[in-house]
Structure formats: structure tokens, C-alpha cells
Amino acid sequence: MKNSEIHELSTEEVVARINEEKANLTKLKFAHTVSAIENPTRITKVRKDVARLNTELTKRKAEAAKAAASAEPESASE
């Protein structure tokens, strides 16, 4: 998954994709433990996708907190 694709997702979709990818990663790890999977680099790719999604989610939460913090002083001064 590319970063441009992640930016287009809504926050709810990002959270859903994180859960899906984590479940997929668990299945891949288990399958690789039981018997070697055909392409073990998929584990790395899925792990990096989870990290990208978490980074985007953290960025959005920080932006929301920053927006909320900047909105509070304006309403308090009125």
C-alpha cells in the first residue's frame, strides 16, 4: 500500500485497515512457522504497511489535537 493510497482513506478506514493488516500479519507469521511460505518477504511488506497506517493515524490524531488546542483559546477569549 502506497502512502498516497493511505492519505485518501478516512480515519475510520485507516483503523479498519490496521486491524485487517494485523490479522493478516498474524496469519502469515503462523503459516510461516508451520511451514515455509512461498514468499516470506510478504511478512515484511505487511509489517511495513501496518507501520505506515499507524504513522498516518498518529499524524491525524496530532493534527486533530493541534486544531482543538488552537480552537480553545479563540472561544475562551470571546
Biopython code that builds the backbone (N, CA, C, O; Angstrom):
import numpy as np
from Bio.PDB.StructureBuilder import StructureBuilder

atoms = [
    (1, "MET", "N", (0.843, -1.173, 0.000)),
    (1, "MET", "CA", (0.000, 0.000, 0.000)),
    (1, "MET", "C", (0.887, 1.234, 0.000)),
    (1, "MET", "O", (1.817, 1.343, 0.800)),
    (2, "LYS", "N", (0.599, 2.150, -0.889)),
    (2, "LYS", "CA", (1.401, 3.360, -1.005)),
    (2, "LYS", "C", (0.871, 4.440, -0.055)),
    (2, "LYS", "O", (-0.286, 4.415, 0.364)),
    (3, "ASN", "N", (1.743, 5.373, 0.263)),
    (3, "ASN", "CA", (1.337, 6.457, 1.154)),
    (3, "ASN", "C", (0.216, 7.281, 0.543)),
    (3, "ASN", "O", (-0.670, 7.748, 1.259)),
    (4, "SER", "N", (0.243, 7.466, -0.783)),
    (4, "SER", "CA", (-0.817, 8.241, -1.432)),
    (4, "SER", "C", (-2.174, 7.554, -1.261)),
    (4, "SER", "O", (-3.195, 8.228, -1.121)),
    (5, "GLU", "N", (-2.191, 6.233, -1.272)),
    (5, "GLU", "CA", (-3.434, 5.493, -1.049)),
    (5, "GLU", "C", (-3.902, 5.650, 0.387)),
    (5, "GLU", "O", (-5.101, 5.750, 0.648)),
    (6, "ILE", "N", (-2.965, 5.670, 1.308)),
    (6, "ILE", "CA", (-3.307, 5.808, 2.732)),
    (6, "ILE", "C", (-3.891, 7.197, 3.005)),
    (6, "ILE", "O", (-4.844, 7.324, 3.775)),
    (7, "HIS", "N", (-3.329, 8.239, 2.383)),
    (7, "HIS", "CA", (-3.816, 9.604, 2.587)),
    (7, "HIS", "C", (-5.260, 9.765, 2.130)),
    (7, "HIS", "O", (-5.991, 10.595, 2.671)),
    (8, "GLU", "N", (-5.680, 8.979, 1.139)),
    (8, "GLU", "CA", (-7.036, 9.078, 0.608)),
    (8, "GLU", "C", (-8.074, 8.419, 1.510)),
    (8, "GLU", "O", (-9.266, 8.697, 1.378)),
    (9, "LEU", "N", (-7.647, 7.561, 2.412)),
    (9, "LEU", "CA", (-8.566, 6.849, 3.296)),
    (9, "LEU", "C", (-9.064, 7.761, 4.413)),
    (9, "LEU", "O", (-8.359, 8.671, 4.849)),
    (10, "SER", "N", (-10.285, 7.503, 4.869)),
    (10, "SER", "CA", (-10.786, 8.233, 6.035)),
    (10, "SER", "C", (-10.145, 7.631, 7.287)),
    (10, "SER", "O", (-9.535, 6.564, 7.227)),
    (11, "THR", "N", (-10.283, 8.306, 8.395)),
    (11, "THR", "CA", (-9.694, 7.829, 9.644)),
    (11, "THR", "C", (-10.284, 6.482, 10.051)),
    (11, "THR", "O", (-9.564, 5.608, 10.532)),
    (12, "GLU", "N", (-11.587, 6.313, 9.858)),
    (12, "GLU", "CA", (-12.229, 5.043, 10.197)),
    (12, "GLU", "C", (-11.696, 3.921, 9.308)),
    (12, "GLU", "O", (-11.491, 2.797, 9.768)),
    (13, "GLU", "N", (-11.475, 4.235, 8.037)),
    (13, "GLU", "CA", (-10.942, 3.235, 7.118)),
    (13, "GLU", "C", (-9.504, 2.864, 7.487)),
    (13, "GLU", "O", (-9.102, 1.708, 7.349)),
    (14, "VAL", "N", (-8.733, 3.845, 7.956)),
    (14, "VAL", "CA", (-7.354, 3.578, 8.375)),
    (14, "VAL", "C", (-7.359, 2.612, 9.559)),
    (14, "VAL", "O", (-6.582, 1.658, 9.587)),
    (15, "VAL", "N", (-8.226, 2.858, 10.527)),
    (15, "VAL", "CA", (-8.312, 1.983, 11.703)),
    (15, "VAL", "C", (-8.724, 0.577, 11.282)),
    (15, "VAL", "O", (-8.177, -0.411, 11.771)),
    (16, "ALA", "N", (-9.693, 0.493, 10.371)),
    (16, "ALA", "CA", (-10.144, -0.819, 9.896)),
    (16, "ALA", "C", (-9.023, -1.546, 9.164)),
    (16, "ALA", "O", (-8.837, -2.748, 9.349)),
    (17, "ARG", "N", (-8.275, -0.823, 8.333)),
    (17, "ARG", "CA", (-7.173, -1.441, 7.589)),
    (17, "ARG", "C", (-6.069, -1.905, 8.529)),
    (17, "ARG", "O", (-5.453, -2.944, 8.290)),
    (18, "ILE", "N", (-5.811, -1.150, 9.599)),
    (18, "ILE", "CA", (-4.805, -1.564, 10.583)),
    (18, "ILE", "C", (-5.206, -2.910, 11.175)),
    (18, "ILE", "O", (-4.385, -3.822, 11.275)),
    (19, "ASN", "N", (-6.469, -3.029, 11.566)),
    (19, "ASN", "CA", (-6.938, -4.287, 12.151)),
    (19, "ASN", "C", (-6.851, -5.431, 11.148)),
    (19, "ASN", "O", (-6.451, -6.539, 11.504)),
    (20, "GLU", "N", (-7.224, -5.170, 9.891)),
    (20, "GLU", "CA", (-7.155, -6.198, 8.859)),
    (20, "GLU", "C", (-5.710, -6.645, 8.620)),
    (20, "GLU", "O", (-5.424, -7.840, 8.544)),
    (21, "GLU", "N", (-4.815, -5.676, 8.502)),
    (21, "GLU", "CA", (-3.421, -5.990, 8.211)),
    (21, "GLU", "C", (-2.747, -6.705, 9.380)),
    (21, "GLU", "O", (-1.910, -7.582, 9.169)),
    (22, "LYS", "N", (-3.107, -6.336, 10.612)),
    (22, "LYS", "CA", (-2.545, -7.032, 11.775)),
    (22, "LYS", "C", (-3.000, -8.487, 11.796)),
    (22, "LYS", "O", (-2.217, -9.384, 12.106)),
    (23, "ALA", "N", (-4.270, -8.716, 11.465)),
    (23, "ALA", "CA", (-4.771, -10.088, 11.405)),
    (23, "ALA", "C", (-4.063, -10.859, 10.295)),
    (23, "ALA", "O", (-3.704, -12.023, 10.472)),
    (24, "ASN", "N", (-3.865, -10.210, 9.160)),
    (24, "ASN", "CA", (-3.159, -10.830, 8.039)),
    (24, "ASN", "C", (-1.714, -11.159, 8.431)),
    (24, "ASN", "O", (-1.203, -12.224, 8.086)),
    (25, "LEU", "N", (-1.068, -10.256, 9.141)),
    (25, "LEU", "CA", (0.310, -10.471, 9.579)),
    (25, "LEU", "C", (0.392, -11.670, 10.525)),
    (25, "LEU", "O", (1.309, -12.484, 10.424)),
    (26, "THR", "N", (-0.565, -11.773, 11.437)),
    (26, "THR", "CA", (-0.586, -12.902, 12.366)),
    (26, "THR", "C", (-0.736, -14.220, 11.609)),
    (26, "THR", "O", (-0.050, -15.197, 11.909)),
    (27, "LYS", "N", (-1.634, -14.242, 10.630)),
    (27, "LYS", "CA", (-1.834, -15.451, 9.826)),
    (27, "LYS", "C", (-0.569, -15.816, 9.047)),
    (27, "LYS", "O", (-0.188, -16.985, 8.973)),
    (28, "LEU", "N", (0.078, -14.794, 8.465)),
    (28, "LEU", "CA", (1.302, -15.052, 7.713)),
    (28, "LEU", "C", (2.405, -15.605, 8.607)),
    (28, "LEU", "O", (3.100, -16.550, 8.233)),
    (29, "LYS", "N", (2.562, -15.018, 9.782)),
    (29, "LYS", "CA", (3.595, -15.490, 10.704)),
    (29, "LYS", "C", (3.331, -16.930, 11.131)),
    (29, "LYS", "O", (4.249, -17.747, 11.198)),
    (30, "PHE", "N", (2.072, -17.228, 11.418)),
    (30, "PHE", "CA", (1.726, -18.583, 11.822)),
    (30, "PHE", "C", (1.977, -19.568, 10.686)),
    (30, "PHE", "O", (2.543, -20.641, 10.896)),
    (31, "ALA", "N", (1.552, -19.196, 9.487)),
    (31, "ALA", "CA", (1.756, -20.066, 8.325)),
    (31, "ALA", "C", (3.244, -20.289, 8.068)),
    (31, "ALA", "O", (3.651, -21.389, 7.695)),
    (32, "HIS", "N", (4.045, -19.263, 8.263)),
    (32, "HIS", "CA", (5.486, -19.382, 8.037)),
    (32, "HIS", "C", (6.142, -20.244, 9.116)),
    (32, "HIS", "O", (7.123, -20.937, 8.850)),
    (33, "THR", "N", (5.603, -20.198, 10.315)),
    (33, "THR", "CA", (6.139, -21.020, 11.394)),
    (33, "THR", "C", (5.844, -22.500, 11.153)),
    (33, "THR", "O", (6.703, -23.357, 11.362)),
    (34, "VAL", "N", (4.634, -22.784, 10.716)),
    (34, "VAL", "CA", (4.219, -24.165, 10.484)),
    (34, "VAL", "C", (4.989, -24.763, 9.312)),
    (34, "VAL", "O", (5.587, -25.833, 9.428)),
    (35, "SER", "N", (4.967, -24.068, 8.196)),
    (35, "SER", "CA", (5.734, -24.496, 7.025)),
    (35, "SER", "C", (6.114, -23.247, 6.248)),
    (35, "SER", "O", (5.355, -22.278, 6.205)),
    (36, "ALA", "N", (7.256, -23.270, 5.651)),
    (36, "ALA", "CA", (7.762, -22.080, 4.963)),
    (36, "ALA", "C", (6.777, -21.605, 3.897)),
    (36, "ALA", "O", (6.338, -22.382, 3.049)),
    (37, "ILE", "N", (6.437, -20.313, 3.953)),
    (37, "ILE", "CA", (5.541, -19.777, 2.938)),
    (37, "ILE", "C", (6.340, -19.486, 1.669)),
    (37, "ILE", "O", (7.563, -19.356, 1.699)),
    (38, "GLU", "N", (5.621, -19.390, 0.566)),
    (38, "GLU", "CA", (6.260, -19.239, -0.736)),
    (38, "GLU", "C", (7.076, -17.949, -0.826)),
    (38, "GLU", "O", (8.183, -17.949, -1.365)),
    (39, "ASN", "N", (6.534, -16.861, -0.305)),
    (39, "ASN", "CA", (7.213, -15.578, -0.404)),
    (39, "ASN", "C", (7.311, -14.940, 0.988)),
    (39, "ASN", "O", (6.414, -14.193, 1.380)),
    (40, "PRO", "N", (8.370, -15.218, 1.733)),
    (40, "PRO", "CA", (8.474, -14.696, 3.103)),
    (40, "PRO", "C", (8.633, -13.175, 3.180)),
    (40, "PRO", "O", (8.464, -12.598, 4.254)),
    (41, "THR", "N", (8.952, -12.521, 2.070)),
    (41, "THR", "CA", (9.057, -11.059, 2.109)),
    (41, "THR", "C", (7.693, -10.410, 2.273)),
    (41, "THR", "O", (7.607, -9.222, 2.584)),
    (42, "ARG", "N", (6.618, -11.180, 2.066)),
    (42, "ARG", "CA", (5.275, -10.639, 2.303)),
    (42, "ARG", "C", (5.102, -10.232, 3.758)),
    (42, "ARG", "O", (4.401, -9.266, 4.061)),
    (43, "ILE", "N", (5.743, -10.972, 4.656)),
    (43, "ILE", "CA", (5.655, -10.633, 6.084)),
    (43, "ILE", "C", (6.223, -9.236, 6.316)),
    (43, "ILE", "O", (5.624, -8.429, 7.027)),
    (44, "THR", "N", (7.356, -8.958, 5.728)),
    (44, "THR", "CA", (7.986, -7.637, 5.863)),
    (44, "THR", "C", (7.109, -6.554, 5.264)),
    (44, "THR", "O", (6.948, -5.486, 5.855)),
    (45, "LYS", "N", (6.541, -6.819, 4.100)),
    (45, "LYS", "CA", (5.692, -5.824, 3.443)),
    (45, "LYS", "C", (4.454, -5.522, 4.265)),
    (45, "LYS", "O", (4.064, -4.362, 4.391)),
    (46, "VAL", "N", (3.833, -6.541, 4.822)),
    (46, "VAL", "CA", (2.638, -6.334, 5.635)),
    (46, "VAL", "C", (2.999, -5.576, 6.909)),
    (46, "VAL", "O", (2.266, -4.683, 7.333)),
    (47, "ARG", "N", (4.132, -5.934, 7.518)),
    (47, "ARG", "CA", (4.572, -5.239, 8.736)),
    (47, "ARG", "C", (4.810, -3.759, 8.445)),
    (47, "ARG", "O", (4.451, -2.905, 9.256)),
    (48, "LYS", "N", (5.405, -3.451, 7.308)),
    (48, "LYS", "CA", (5.654, -2.048, 6.936)),
    (48, "LYS", "C", (4.351, -1.324, 6.614)),
    (48, "LYS", "O", (4.218, -0.134, 6.900)),
    (49, "ASP", "N", (3.387, -2.030, 6.022)),
    (49, "ASP", "CA", (2.085, -1.418, 5.771)),
    (49, "ASP", "C", (1.396, -1.046, 7.079)),
    (49, "ASP", "O", (0.792, 0.021, 7.186)),
    (50, "VAL", "N", (1.485, -1.922, 8.067)),
    (50, "VAL", "CA", (0.905, -1.633, 9.383)),
    (50, "VAL", "C", (1.576, -0.397, 9.976)),
    (50, "VAL", "O", (0.907, 0.461, 10.552)),
    (51, "ALA", "N", (2.891, -0.307, 9.836)),
    (51, "ALA", "CA", (3.624, 0.848, 10.363)),
    (51, "ALA", "C", (3.206, 2.125, 9.641)),
    (51, "ALA", "O", (3.034, 3.164, 10.279)),
    (52, "ARG", "N", (3.039, 2.062, 8.322)),
    (52, "ARG", "CA", (2.606, 3.244, 7.563)),
    (52, "ARG", "C", (1.218, 3.695, 8.002)),
    (52, "ARG", "O", (0.969, 4.888, 8.174)),
    (53, "LEU", "N", (0.322, 2.737, 8.180)),
    (53, "LEU", "CA", (-1.033, 3.061, 8.614)),
    (53, "LEU", "C", (-1.028, 3.664, 10.017)),
    (53, "LEU", "O", (-1.737, 4.636, 10.276)),
    (54, "ASN", "N", (-0.239, 3.095, 10.917)),
    (54, "ASN", "CA", (-0.143, 3.647, 12.272)),
    (54, "ASN", "C", (0.451, 5.046, 12.264)),
    (54, "ASN", "O", (0.024, 5.901, 13.039)),
    (55, "THR", "N", (1.420, 5.291, 11.408)),
    (55, "THR", "CA", (2.016, 6.621, 11.292)),
    (55, "THR", "C", (0.981, 7.633, 10.832)),
    (55, "THR", "O", (0.897, 8.732, 11.381)),
    (56, "GLU", "N", (0.204, 7.273, 9.840)),
    (56, "GLU", "CA", (-0.847, 8.169, 9.336)),
    (56, "GLU", "C", (-1.895, 8.437, 10.415)),
    (56, "GLU", "O", (-2.348, 9.571, 10.570)),
    (57, "LEU", "N", (-2.279, 7.409, 11.154)),
    (57, "LEU", "CA", (-3.264, 7.579, 12.219)),
    (57, "LEU", "C", (-2.725, 8.500, 13.310)),
    (57, "LEU", "O", (-3.449, 9.368, 13.799)),
    (58, "THR", "N", (-1.478, 8.322, 13.692)),
    (58, "THR", "CA", (-0.858, 9.178, 14.700)),
    (58, "THR", "C", (-0.785, 10.623, 14.216)),
    (58, "THR", "O", (-1.028, 11.557, 14.981)),
    (59, "LYS", "N", (-0.450, 10.797, 12.946)),
    (59, "LYS", "CA", (-0.373, 12.141, 12.360)),
    (59, "LYS", "C", (-1.736, 12.819, 12.397)),
    (59, "LYS", "O", (-1.841, 14.000, 12.728)),
    (60, "ARG", "N", (-2.774, 12.072, 12.057)),
    (60, "ARG", "CA", (-4.119, 12.646, 12.072)),
    (60, "ARG", "C", (-4.570, 12.997, 13.482)),
    (60, "ARG", "O", (-5.219, 14.023, 13.688)),
    (61, "LYS", "N", (-4.233, 12.157, 14.451)),
    (61, "LYS", "CA", (-4.589, 12.457, 15.840)),
    (61, "LYS", "C", (-3.861, 13.706, 16.330)),
    (61, "LYS", "O", (-4.440, 14.524, 17.045)),
    (62, "ALA", "N", (-2.596, 13.851, 15.947)),
    (62, "ALA", "CA", (-1.824, 15.028, 16.343)),
    (62, "ALA", "C", (-2.405, 16.289, 15.717)),
    (62, "ALA", "O", (-2.496, 17.325, 16.376)),
    (63, "GLU", "N", (-2.797, 16.208, 14.453)),
    (63, "GLU", "CA", (-3.394, 17.357, 13.785)),
    (63, "GLU", "C", (-4.725, 17.730, 14.424)),
    (63, "GLU", "O", (-5.035, 18.911, 14.581)),
    (64, "ALA", "N", (-5.513, 16.718, 14.794)),
    (64, "ALA", "CA", (-6.802, 16.980, 15.442)),
    (64, "ALA", "C", (-6.595, 17.627, 16.810)),
    (64, "ALA", "O", (-7.322, 18.548, 17.183)),
    (65, "ALA", "N", (-5.610, 17.147, 17.548)),
    (65, "ALA", "CA", (-5.321, 17.720, 18.865)),
    (65, "ALA", "C", (-4.818, 19.152, 18.729)),
    (65, "ALA", "O", (-5.167, 20.019, 19.530)),
    (66, "LYS", "N", (-4.008, 19.389, 17.723)),
    (66, "LYS", "CA", (-3.478, 20.738, 17.486)),
    (66, "LYS", "C", (-4.608, 21.686, 17.093)),
    (66, "LYS", "O", (-4.655, 22.829, 17.548)),
    (67, "ALA", "N", (-5.511, 21.208, 16.253)),
    (67, "ALA", "CA", (-6.648, 22.031, 15.848)),
    (67, "ALA", "C", (-7.560, 22.323, 17.033)),
    (67, "ALA", "O", (-8.059, 23.440, 17.174)),
    (68, "ALA", "N", (-7.777, 21.337, 17.875)),
    (68, "ALA", "CA", (-8.616, 21.526, 19.056)),
    (68, "ALA", "C", (-7.967, 22.491, 20.032)),
    (68, "ALA", "O", (-8.648, 23.317, 20.639)),
    (69, "ALA", "N", (-6.654, 22.391, 20.187)),
    (69, "ALA", "CA", (-5.945, 23.275, 21.111)),
    (69, "ALA", "C", (-5.948, 24.714, 20.607)),
    (69, "ALA", "O", (-6.053, 25.650, 21.399)),
    (70, "SER", "N", (-5.835, 24.891, 19.310)),
    (70, "SER", "CA", (-5.828, 26.249, 18.767)),
    (70, "SER", "C", (-7.233, 26.840, 18.752)),
    (70, "SER", "O", (-7.380, 28.063, 18.754)),
    (71, "ALA", "N", (-8.257, 26.014, 18.736)),
    (71, "ALA", "CA", (-9.634, 26.491, 18.735)),
    (71, "ALA", "C", (-10.077, 26.907, 20.131)),
    (71, "ALA", "O", (-10.930, 27.784, 20.263)),
    (72, "GLU", "N", (-9.522, 26.304, 21.171)),
    (72, "GLU", "CA", (-9.934, 26.619, 22.536)),
    (72, "GLU", "C", (-9.638, 28.056, 22.945)),
    (72, "GLU", "O", (-10.528, 28.709, 23.489)),
    (73, "PRO", "N", (-8.433, 28.587, 22.713)),
    (73, "PRO", "CA", (-8.165, 29.966, 23.139)),
    (73, "PRO", "C", (-9.054, 30.972, 22.429)),
    (73, "PRO", "O", (-9.405, 31.994, 23.020)),
    (74, "GLU", "N", (-9.430, 30.722, 21.190)),
    (74, "GLU", "CA", (-10.285, 31.657, 20.463)),
    (74, "GLU", "C", (-11.658, 31.736, 21.110)),
    (74, "GLU", "O", (-12.201, 32.827, 21.283)),
    (75, "SER", "N", (-12.221, 30.596, 21.466)),
    (75, "SER", "CA", (-13.558, 30.597, 22.072)),
    (75, "SER", "C", (-13.497, 31.130, 23.501)),
    (75, "SER", "O", (-14.474, 31.709, 23.975)),
    (76, "ALA", "N", (-12.402, 30.954, 24.183)),
    (76, "ALA", "CA", (-12.265, 31.439, 25.563)),
    (76, "ALA", "C", (-12.114, 32.954, 25.598)),
    (76, "ALA", "O", (-12.535, 33.583, 26.570)),
    (77, "SER", "N", (-11.524, 33.562, 24.566)),
    (77, "SER", "CA", (-11.289, 34.995, 24.558)),
    (77, "SER", "C", (-12.522, 35.769, 24.131)),
    (77, "SER", "O", (-12.578, 36.986, 24.311)),
    (78, "GLU", "N", (-13.517, 35.080, 23.565)),
    (78, "GLU", "CA", (-14.722, 35.787, 23.091)),
    (78, "GLU", "C", (-15.701, 36.030, 24.172)),
    (78, "GLU", "O", (-16.758, 36.611, 23.928)),
]
sb = StructureBuilder()
sb.init_structure("model")
sb.init_model(0)
sb.init_chain("A")
sb.init_seg("    ")
for serial, (resi, resn, name, xyz) in enumerate(atoms, 1):
    if name == "N":
        sb.init_residue(resn, " ", resi, " ")
    sb.init_atom(name, np.array(xyz, "f"), 0.0, 1.0, " ", f" {name:<3s}", serial, name[0])
structure = sb.get_structure()
